Amino acid sequence: MAASFVTHRALDGGTYHLEGDVDLRSPSTSAVEVVAGGRLVEFTAGPASLGDDVAASLGIATPESELTFQKGTLRIFQSVEREPRSGLVERPSLVVWRGEHHALVTRLYGLDVAAVLGLLRSVRIAESEYGITLQPDSSAGSAFARPATVIKEVPGLGLLELSRRTREHTAQLPPWKGVAVASGELFRDTLSDGSPFFVLSSTDIWATLVPLASTPVERVPDLVGRLTLRHTG
């Protein structure tokens, strides 16, 4: 396979450049937690169809509100959740911002449309060809809770999750030495269910990789070695 190159933008503005002779054509999503309006809110960005896909998965067909917002279209859907044991009913809002090529999704509880708009105004939304970025307004009390992640499936390899490396990540490194690859040091570990997963650590990037069921685990170091990762921004 000829070498391919892609760029993905994380919601916190970090940009990830991937290059190698592996299949990099799949789209990515990005997720981040933001403290906004006195609450912790998780945002997820992805292809323009993301909001419609989430709404369909929840069985929601029509938005309750639709308006132009921050150079995109904002749709607010109402859903119903019932807690089987207590019978408690909640009506969270599915909030979808759609731009030209990408969409941003979050779910908010206990807020009417005016409150949703107030919360979103404390987080500036911007779209580029590589993805959506958020810029929390510190004067409004909004801030990132932690670095954003970029999640991407690489056919023949596995599910790759990328973020900026932090001190907390460094403290999680296994005590054993990893395998040197093009983009850093690769460590193998196991999930709680015994399934294998890998951690790739470099100066700037922390990546986890869960192999696909069809991926021969022993081939992962070689496949990762054919992939170059860079972080900018």
N, C-alpha and C positions, 0 to 999 in steps of 0.2 A: 504494500500500500504506500502511495506517495505521501510525503509529509504534509500535514494540514495545520492550519493556524486559526485560532478563534480568540476573541476577546469578550469577556463578560464583566459587566459592572455590578458591584455589590451595592446594596442599599445605603451603606455608609460612605459611598464614593470610592472605595477601593476598586482597582481594576485588575483583573486576573487575565494573564495571557497564557494560553496553552498551545503547545506545538509538539507535533510528533507524528510518527507513522501509525497512528491508531485512529479510530473513527471518532471524530469530534463534532459531528454534525448535529447531535441532539441539542435541543434548547436547554437552558438552565433556569433555575429559580433562585431567588435570593430572599433571605429572611433576616429580620432584625427585631429586637425588642427596644421600644422607646418609652421613656417615662414622659407622659403627656397628659395634661389635665389632671394631674394628681393620681394617675393610674398607669399601670404597666400594660402597654399595648404591643401586640405582635403584628408586624406587617410582613406580607409575603408578596414578592413581585415576580412576574414571569411573562410569558407570551400574552398577546392581546386577548386570547381566548380564555385565559385563566379564570377571570371572574364568572363568565358564563358556565365554565366547567364546574366551579365550586357551587354556583347556584343550582345547577342541574343535579349535582350530587345530594343537595339538601332538599330537592323536590320543590324548589322555588322557581316560578316561571316569570313573574312580572315584578319590576321594582315598584316600591311605594312612592319613591321620589326620584326624579332625574333632573339634573341641572349642569350647567357649565361651571367648571371649577378648576382654577389653576391650569389653564390651557388644555384641559381634558374634559371628559364627561364623567360626572359622579352619579352613580346609581346606588340607592339605598334600598335594600330588600328587608322585609320582616319575616322571621321564621319563628317556629314554635318548638320548644324543647320541654319534654315532660320527664320528670324524675320518677321512675317506676315505683320505687318504694314509698316515697313521701307523697307522690302525686303533685309535687310542686311544679308549676308551669312558669317558664321563662320565655321571653320574646326577644332574643338577641337580634341585633341588626347586622346584616351582611353588607359591608361597605365596599364598593368596587369603584376605583378610579381607573379610567381607560384613556390611554393616550393614542398616539398614532400607531405604534408597534408593540406596546407593552401595557400591562395592567398591574394594578396594585390592589391587594385585598386585605381586609381585616374584619374581625367580628367584635362588636361592642355590645355590652350588656347595660341595660338601665338608662339609655340615653335616647332622647327624642332627636328629631332632625336638626333642630337649632343647636343642641349640645354636640352632636356629631360634627357639624360644621365648625363650631368653636374649637373643638379638639384638633381638627385637621388644619385649621389656620395656624396652629402653633408648630406645624411641621411642613416646611416648604417642599413641594414635589417638583422634580425636574426630570425630563426624559431626554435621553440621547440615543444614538443608534445602537449602543451597547447595553442599554438597560435603564432602569429608573434609579434615581438617587433621592434620598431624603435629607433635609437640612433642618434639624430641630432648632427652634427659636429659644435660645437660653434665657432671653428676657421674659419669655412666657413660661419659664420653668420646665421646658422640654429638653431632653438630652438622651443620647444613646445609653442604654443600660450595659451593652457589651458590643464587641465587634460583630458586624453582619457576616453571614455565611452565604456562600454560593454553592448550590447543589446541582450536580450534573451527572447523568448516567452516561458512562462510556461503554458502548457495546463491546462485548468480548472481554471486558475488564470488570467493571462494577460501578457502584454508586459512590461518587466522589464528592466530599464536602470540604470546602475551602474556607479559611478565614485567616485574618492576620494573627500571627503568633503573639501570645501574651505571656507574662510571667506565670500565670496560672497554668498555661499549657506546658511550659517548661517543667513545672513541678510534677506534671503527670507523665513525663517521659519514663518508659520502663528502665529498670536499673541495668539491663543488659545492652550491649552494643548492637546497633542496627547495621543494615547493609547500605553501603554508600551507593547512591544512584545519582543521575544527572542533576536532580533538583534538591538534593539534600540527603537525609538519612532515613531509611525505611525500617520500621519496626513491625514485627508480627505479634499479635495478641489474640485473645479469645473473648467473645461476648459472654454474657451470663448463661446463655443457652448452649455454650460450647462452640458456636460458630466462629470461624476465623475472621479477623479484621486486621487492617494495617493502618499504621500512622506514619505519615511522611512529614518530617520536620526540617525546616530550613531556617535561615536567618530571619526571613520575613513571613513565611507561610506555615500554617498548621493545617494539614490535610488528613482526613480519615477516609479510608476506602473499605467498603464492604463488597467482597467479590460477588458476582452473579453466581447463581446455582450452576451455570454451565461453564464457569471459569475454573480451569485447573489451578488450584491454590499455589502449587509449586511454580507456576509460570508467572505469578504476579510480580516478583522482583524484576524479571526480565521485561515484562510489559510496562511497568512503571519506569524502568530505566530508559524506555524509548519515548517518554513523555517529559517535556520541559515545561516547568511552571515559573512564571514571574509575577510579581505583584508591584503595582505602581499606584501612586495617589494616596 
